[in-house]
Amino acid sequence: MKRHTNLSVNINKFATIRNARGGNNPNILAVAKDCELFGAEGITVHPRPDERHIRYQDVLDLSKSVRTEFNIEGYPSRDFIELVLAVKPQQVTLVPDPPDAITSNAGWDAKRHLYFLIEVIAEIKTCGARVSLFLEPNPEMVIWAKKTGADRIELYTESYAKEYDESPEKAILPYIKTAEEAVKCDIGLNAGHDLDLNNIHYFTKHIPNLLEVSIGHALVCDALYHGLQNTIQMYLSRMTID
């Protein structure tokens, strides 16, 4: 029986290209629609306070046109929370990024921020969204994430990607242990950051109960060579395990 992990395409980089020249090329709504048409099971955006790629208005516009799962990532500032309450996406992924971060570079310390996260997650859930917490591969942190009321965790996979070429077995071991703890805690499992065509198959093959991966930067880079439709199909193929 085949096992498949859902692919959510992070379209931030398309917005970066658009913003570099102004105007509306590429059209973000058209990009999201095409990603869905080509097989993506979700669209991810990560609006930041400086709106250097996805803008808050993009999020509002996309909420009216995305037909698959809409996942909004971000630090739970007041403005961000108000945005997701207005949009009511299927999923909200909370990251601990400071406003000036280039990209997500750490997971939550759910133990340290337990009461803050409990309050934030409870408020976000009033709009019906599923909530996922961005976590580093640490089984203990899964236990604390469960206490926050989060529905899922998203494994921060940068260390896996960096160590993969040298030793896939060593690189994935802490992720397997964390995934096994997620099963014990009955919390859903997502993953993202630096996953690409080279390392995605091994990851999805060895991580139990992996529901979804979010891929943006690598997918856009691959699309420059293979085309967007072919690239999405290539990722989907590597994420289907016999």
Helices and strands as residue ranges (DSSP letters): E 3-4, E 6-10, H 12-21, H 28-37, E 42-45, H 56-62, E 69-74, H 78-87, E 91-94, H 114-125, E 130-135, H 139-148, E 152-156, H 158-164, H 168-185, E 188-192, H 200-206, E 210-215, H 217-226, H 228-238, E 240-241
